[in-house]
């Protein structure tokens, strides 16, 4: 599970990030609303933890942006403002839960688990992945970039699905082979590279922003430039 923490106090952000990682979550940090708005939709997050009072774009406005683009992803608001009016403002912006500072980490963790579990139940039938302007319908097996439908073979579709579910992460050829092909895959061949090139021609060629990038000596990463 991957979580974005939007918090302008470095000590608080580090405290939350360390605690989440100790509990086997992946956690990224943005220290202001502008940076958060840039990365919040570039990668797939399972939860957003957002402080209200942050520079550039406040947490309320950021929450509204998240609701518009990621309506099914839960938002946990953090703030020192604990009045009923403040809480109502956060909920009206689309927050799923509200935690007042200072708080104990175990309470934060409990709320994170509940929100992610509830979101998973709601999204059990979710069959759409979006990265940038590329959309993958897992139910209908359709890929679309902008207004262009992209024809994919079954293996190309599986490869793209794996890339999109792991957007922003460097994936080695072995990682890809084990997940997209069976465990008996011959790692000595260049099948992974060949299929990545097939996929590049279909989803990147002719489009301004490239999505599949090579990391020399490491593998591939799927993200907007």
C-alpha positions, 0 to 999 in steps of 0.5 A, spaced: 500 500 500 502 506 498 500 513 502 502 520 500 503 524 506 502 532 505 505 535 511 510 542 512 513 540 518 519 536 517 519 532 524 511 530 523 512 528 516 518 524 518 515 521 524 509 519 520 513 516 514 517 512 519 511 509 523 508 507 516 514 504 513 515 500 520 508 497 518 509 495 511 506 501 508 510 505 502 510 512 504 512 519 500 512 526 503 510 532 500 511 539 504 507 543 500 500 543 497 503 545 490 508 539 490 503 535 492 498 537 487 504 535 482 505 528 484 498 526 487 495 524 481 502 522 477 502 515 481 497 511 484 496 512 492 491 508 496 491 513 501 492 521 502 494 524 509 493 531 508 495 537 513 490 543 512 495 548 513 500 548 508 504 552 503 501 555 496 495 550 496 491 549 502 489 542 505 482 544 503 483 546 496 488 540 495 482 535 498 477 538 493 482 537 487 483 529 490 476 528 490 475 531 483 481 526 480 481 520 485 474 520 488 475 513 490 481 514 494 480 516 501 483 522 505 485 523 512 485 530 514 491 532 519 490 539 523 491 543 529 484 546 528 479 542 532 473 545 532 466 543 529 466 548 524 473 546 522 471 539 521 465 540 517 469 544 512 474 538 511 468 533 510 465 538 506 471 538 501 471 530 501 475 528 507 474 521 509 476 522 516 479 527 521 485 527 526 487 533 530 494 534 532 497 532 537 495 525 536 498 518 538 501 514 532 497 508 534 491 512 533 493 514 526 495 507 524 488 505 526 485 510 522 489 508 516 488 501 516 480 502 517 480 507 511 484 503 506 480 497 508 473 500 507 476 503 500 478 496 498 471 493 499 468 499 495 473 498 490 473 491 489 469 492 483 474 497 480 477 495 474 480 502 471 487 504 472 489 511 470 496 514 469 496 521 466 492 521 460 493 513 459 487 509 461 486 501 462 480 498 463 481 491 466 474 489 465 473 490 458 481 489 456 481 496 453 487 501 453 486 508 451 490 514 451 487 521 450 481 519 445 485 514 442 484 506 443 490 502 443 490 495 440 494 490 445 495 483 445 494 479 451 501 479 454 502 486 452 496 488 456 498 484 462 505 488 461 502 494 461 497 493 467 503 491 471 507 497 469 501 501 471 499 498 478 507 500 479 507 507 476 513 510 479 517 504 481 523 502 478 522 495 475 527 490 474 527 485 468 526 479 473 521 483 477 517 483 470 518 476 468 516 473 474 510 477 474 508 477 467 510 471 465 510 464 469 516 463 474 519 458 469 521 464 465 528 464 462 531 470 464 537 469 459 532 471 454 531 478 451 523 477 451 522 482 456 526 488 452 522 485 446 515 486 449 517 493 452 519 495 445 512 493 442 508 496 448 512 503 447 511 503 440 503 502 441 502 507 447 508 512 447 509 513 439 506 519 436 504 522 443 508 528 446 509 525 453 513 518 454 511 513 459 516 508 459 523 510 461 529 505 461 533 506 467 540 503 465 543 497 469 536 497 473 530 496 468 524 500 467 520 505 470 513 507 468 511 515 469 510 521 466 516 525 464 
